Amino acid sequence: MFRIGALLTVLIIVAASTWLTERRLASWERPVWVTFYPIAADTGADTLEFVENVDAETFSEINQFFKTQSSRFGIDLTPVIHVEVAPVSMDLPPDIPDRHAPHLVAWWSLKMRWYAWNMARKDGLVDSDIQVFALYHGRSNTAEKQMSVGMRKGLFGLANLYASDNMNSRNQVVIAHELMHVFGATDKYSMGSNEPIYPHGYADPNQQPLFPQQRCEIMGGRIPITAYDSVMPRSLEFCTVGLLTAKEIGFYDKLNQ
């Protein structure tokens, strides 16, 4: 009974702490501290060299994107995202299982939380609100085929990226999308086709004519060119936060205060 009571106490404390953190993040009353973990996903010389040079400036477009978008909803924070960068690591996170296997996903979530805790324990930095594990792949690998995730309950993101300066702006789009998941946003594209779903997956759903769109709704993930075709945005400059996404992450609430 004592062991059960102790376990329940720990679970209650963790659940309460997570709930309070989520509420605080959704209030957008202070900068959100995000620790990025640059991780070499392969042993290629180019990958290792790129990862060694990752610093806070690498993620500057992320902060500018959140600053620009949050200001549309009356949020005045500078910075919106406070970036910390952990030492380079080659410790890979647990492999993401098939999303259609709930028991494997649950087990992965537990393993991932342990991994995140262990990485935080070793990083030597101040505790952050959110952890982002940036897995850099050489160009010979196909990072786009690797699943990236953002977990609101665990307050972490896992982004598969390219170890290339030329791809850094596109990398930031992937990271921003997963960060939005951590803040509570939902996907707004079809899981089958990866095409943005009208209207919430479109940056400008009232545009006439509707196609081609010029921008990407960040949770739609792509810029619709026709009803059946879309392209990845080149950078966050071509992305925006739609109304439903703004409501999901707490941006919209600030307009009514």
N, C-alpha and C positions, 0 to 999 in steps of 0.2 A: 504493500500500500504506500509505503514511503517513496519507493522508486517511481511508482505511477504518479503520485502527487508531485514529485519533483519534475518529472517529465512534462506533466500538464502545465505546471508553473512556467517552465521554460517556453513551451509552445505559446502560452498566453502572452508572455512578455514579448516574444518575437512577433506575434501577430499584431499586438498593440503598437509596437515600434514601427512595423511596416505601415500600418494604417496611418499613424501620425506623420510619417515621412511622406506618404502619398498625398495626404491633405496639405502638407506644407508646400510640396512641390507644385500642386495645383493652384496654390494661392498666388504664385509669382510675385512674392513680396521681397525676395532677395535673390541674388545670383545663385544659380544652381552649380554646385561643384561637381565636375566630371573628371574622373581619372581615366586616361587612355593608356592602354597597355599595348605597346608595339610588339608584335609576336611574329617571328619568322616562321611561316607555314611550310617552308621547304629549306633545303640546305644550299641552294644556288648562291654563288658568289654575289651576283647582282642583288638578289633578295636581301642577303645579309648586309651588304653595303647600304642599301636603301633604308633598311630598318634602323641601322645605327645612326642615321641622320634625321630620324623623325623627332620633332620637337613641338612645342606649343604652337609655333607658327604654321606647322603643317595643317592644323585644324582651325586656322583663323577664319576660313569661310563659313564654318559652322556657326561661330559666334555672330558673324555679320548677318547670316541668314535669320537667326533667332532674334537679333536686334531689330532688323527691318520688319519682320513679320509681327513680332509682339507689339511694336509701336503702332501698328494699324489698329490695335485693339486697346490702346490707351495704357500700355505697360511701359513704364519709363525706368529701365534698369540698365546700368552700364558697369560691367558687362552683364549680359543675360546668362551666359555660360562661362563659368570660371574653369579654365583648362589646366589640369596637371598631367604630366606625362611620366609614367613609371619607367624604370630601367627596362632595357630590351630583354626579352625572354624568348626561349624556344620551347617552353612548356605549353603544349597544345591543350586546349579544352577538350572535354568529352565530345565524341562525335554526335552530331544531331541525328536522332532516329527518324524513322518514317512518321509523319504527323498523324497517320491513320492508325497508329498503334498506341492507344492511350496509356497502357501499362508501361511501355518503353519510354514514352515521353515523361511520365511521372518519375520514373527511375532516373532518367537523364536530368530532370530538373533538380533532383536531390544531389546528384553528382556535381552538377554545375554550380550549385550553391556552395558546396564544399570547395570546389576549385576557386570560385570567386573569393571566398573567405581566406583561403590559403594565399592567393595572390596579393590580397590586401595586407595580409600579415607580413609579407616579405617586401612590400614596395617602399617602405620607409617614408611614406607621405602621410599628410593629415587625412583622416577619414573623409571620404567623399560621399556625395549623395548618390551618385551613379557611377558604375564602372562600365567602360567600353573596351572590349577585347578586340583589337584591330589585328586581324590575321592577314599578313601580306604574302601574296603569292607571286612567283615569277611569271613573266608573260607567257612562258611555255605552258603554264597551267591555266585552267579556265576558272577564274575566281567567280564569274557570274553564275556558274553551275553549282557552286557551293551555297548552301542555304545560309542566309543571315537572319538573325532573330533579335527581338527586343522584348524583354520580359518585365512587365510592370511589377509583378509580385516580387521578383528577385532584384529589381532595380539594377539590371545590367543589360548590356547589348553585346552582341557578337557579330562583327562585320567582316566578311571576306572581301579583301581588297587587292588591288594590283600594286606591286612594288615598282612603280614607275612615276616619275615626275609628270609625265604627259597625261597620266590617268588620275592625278591627285584630285582634280576638280570633280571628276565623276565619282571618285571614292567618297567625297564629302556628301554627295547625294545619298549614297547607300547609308552612311553613318547617320545623317539627319533623319532618314526614314525610320531607322531602328530606334533612334532616340525618341522619336514621336510615339512609337509603340510603348516605350518605357513610361512616357508621360500619360499614356492612356488612349492614344489614337488607334483606330482600327484600319485595316487594309480597305482600300476602295478600288480594287481591281479584281477581275475574275481569276480565281485560282486555276481554272482550266486553261485559259488563253493568255493570261497576264495582261489583258487589255483593260484600261481604265473603265469603270462602270459609270454610266451617265445617271444622274447629273453630278453626284458628289465626288466622283473621281476626275472631274474636269475642272481645270483652273478657271475657265470662263464658260460656264454652261449656258449663259444667255447670249453668247456671241452669235451674230448673224452675218454671213452663213456660219454654221457651227464648225465646219472644217475648212482649212486645217487650224487646229489650235496652235497658239504660239508659246504657251507655257504649260508647265506640269504641276498638277496638284500633288503635293509631296507624298500623300498616301495613295494616290492613283499610280504613282511610280513612273509613268511614261507620258509623252505628249501625243495625244490622238491626232493623226494626220487624216485618216478617214474613219468610217465606222468600224473598219476591220483591221486597221493598221496603225501602229504607233511607234515612236522612237524614244530612246533614252535621252534625257536632258544632258547637255554637255557639262553643266555646272549648276550650282544652286541659284545662280542669277536667273535661270529660266524656271525656277520653282516658286510656288506660293502655298500658303495655308488656306484651304477652303473653309467655308462657314461651319460645316459639320465637324471637321477636324478641330477647328478653333473651339467649338463647344466641348468636344471630348477632352481636350487638354487643359481647359480652364481659361484660355485667352478671352473667349467671348464674355465670360462672367465679369471681367473688368469693365466692360462697357456699361454695365448696369449698376456700378457702384458710385 
